[in-house]
């Protein structure tokens, strides 16, 4: 699954997170890739109370409980947003452009949000 949406700009971000949780709950094995503005979902300490929503970062931090362990991020997107991979709510593997292409090309199916 490829997540490209910023955390609170639209309902797509939350829908992607919910789909990831559901797939994990039903023991579906999949890779989760955050690209572009989607890497912002992985930031800790998101304060979404002012807009009446739950923090996506807190929900994402529960993914290991659902056996979702293969989480990747676009290294260029992290750099563009000034984010260090060690700061994120989940352990991730940062991928350069070539590794991203290989991951996407190896997928049997892609879901992009």
Secondary structure, DSSP 8 states (H G I E B T S, - for coil): -EE-S-SSSSHHHHHHHHHHHHHHHTT----EEE-GGGGGGGBSS---GGGT---HHHHHTTGGGGT---EEEEHHHHHHHT--GGGBSS--EEE-HHHHHHHHHH-SS--B-
